[in-house]
Amino acid sequence: MADKQIYDAYKFSMSPRGEYIISQALVTAIKQLKTVPDRQREDSNIADMEYLLEKVYPLFKIQEEMSVNETQVKALQGVLDIAQEAQKDAITKKHQFFSSWIHTKVDD
């Protein structure tokens, strides 16, 4: 039962909606963590989140940037195309990894 729930959650995370939600959570968390005083802030966590946001989950950030200034939509279309290609590659890699992992767990 737990393996099926993990697999279902994984499938959701790979869907456009799941990708968007994760992206939104990263943007929100990064903004909030940057308000923490320097001595308490975990900059490496922020950097890791920014890396994930840029390389794997860019959708919310791109949408947010597009809504800030509608005249940038055409310019951002090229960026969006590149981000979508990078996301497809990342999704393929994540899918291969988790499929292998799930099959190992299910077969046990």
Secondary structure, DSSP 8 states (H G I E B T S, - for coil): -HHHHHHHHHHHHHSHHHHHHHHHHHHHHHHHHTTS-TTT--HHHHHHHHHHHHHT--HHHHHHHHHH-GGGHHHHHHHHHHHHHHHHHHHHHHHHHHHHHHHHHHH-
